Amino acid sequence: MLLSKTTNDTVCQEYSGGENFSLRDILLKGKRLNLTERVNYFSGFLNNLNESKQNLCMRLVSSVSDREIEITDPYTGNKRKLLMFGSNNYLGLASHPHVRKEVEKCISSYGVGIGGPPLLNGYTKLHQELEERLANFKHKEAAMIFSTGYGANVGLVTGLINCNDKLLYDEYSHASFCDGIKMANLDSYKFKHNSAEGLAELLKHYSPTKSSDIFVGVEGVYSMDGDIAPLDKIVSLTKKNGAILMIDDAHGTGVMGKTGSGTAEHFGVTDEVDIIMGTFSKTFGVVGGFVCSTKPIIDYLRFFARSYMFSASLPPMVISAVLAGLDVIETEPELREKLQRNVKYTLDGIKRLGISADTQSAIIALRVPETMNIRKAAYKFHKLGIFVNSVEYPAVPLNQQRFRISLMANHTREDIYKLLQSLQVVWAECNSEKIQTKAA
Ligand code: PLP
């Protein structure tokens, strides 16, 4: 099992808690249906959810993205405010005055878009400046910008790793990373989540040769549980075995480390990590992705990552938002400190309620008792004015269902107090509901 090679089926199979699931493998598994039948089957599933007020997907937001948002309630049609505990906008940069001002200035200089990929007409002075600043921020020689974090992972995996190489990766790796593995049909092996021992075992069997490399892929912060990779142990294993280490630091960038550089900085191992990938859709509050590494690797990737070559560049206004976000990260370290205080305050409060929780990041995962109907509990949170994300069966086994609370630097003590009060109500009122046994 430990050494079993992942195939295009198993990269996405045996889902056990990460962020890599597909409804195709859950709802439609084993069913042989034509398109009309599949669509009808899924409509029935959605209708069931809607009728029982259990569908909170795609709530219509009509305000600035901040600690409080305004939405149109899907069940009453009325506008109402919710406290946002489900956003990756950890430092509040999506609505930061400096960021907004810089974007407005940028629109008047550059307009709203660019109309082409970077290798043709999609590379401005701003793109170049951002790549240089990202490389500095991550302490690497060079950086390149992708239009999405998803595209950055797909481009990295398909562009850099060859069929004769081997890829060893954490079983909870993000769907974008797994999709890259499937697209490239790589020789790949999963190890148990955050298990340095599991990786060590694989490395005993696979070593680089003159014509092939061993790549290791992990994340800095895992978004489903908010736990962090043991990078100190992973770095020493990869160095000892001559493997190339790649980190997806989507959720660690701007949050982890003394200067916010990320999870590698948190562990003091930045120089030992070969490739760092990140996104602009979390801390920076916009959209886009990037990869940092040596200059030769980045120069190579620009021509081998198809999601870079064949996809239009981010509009300059998005680039200016990230540049301004970097200004804030560099000049307002108090935001990171405030975020950390908010996380601690929330964790302490949750523990005082007798609910177990822990985290090393800005995400707190709350395991839901098997006796709780998580969809009803999610609707209760919604009614109480709290926006949280739920991770539900059948996407995870019943005993691993959870709520994900994401903290922001600009949450106030009152916001957190309201979250804790609501949590107490939800846990008291929804804990003895009948256990869900079916998807619908
Ligand atoms: N990697 C990780 C760990 C993520 O959590 C995400 C987004 O959820 C991505 C990559 C993809 O990034 P984006 O949403 O910016 O395309």
Boltz pocket constraint, residues with backbone or C-beta under 6 A from the ligand:
constraints:
  - pocket:
      binder: B
      contacts: [[A, 148], [A, 149], [A, 150], [A, 151], [A, 153], [A, 174], [A, 176], [A, 219], [A, 221], [A, 223], [A, 248], [A, 250], [A, 251], [A, 279], [A, 280], [A, 281], [A, 282], [A, 287], [A, 288], [A, 289]]
      max_distance: 6.0
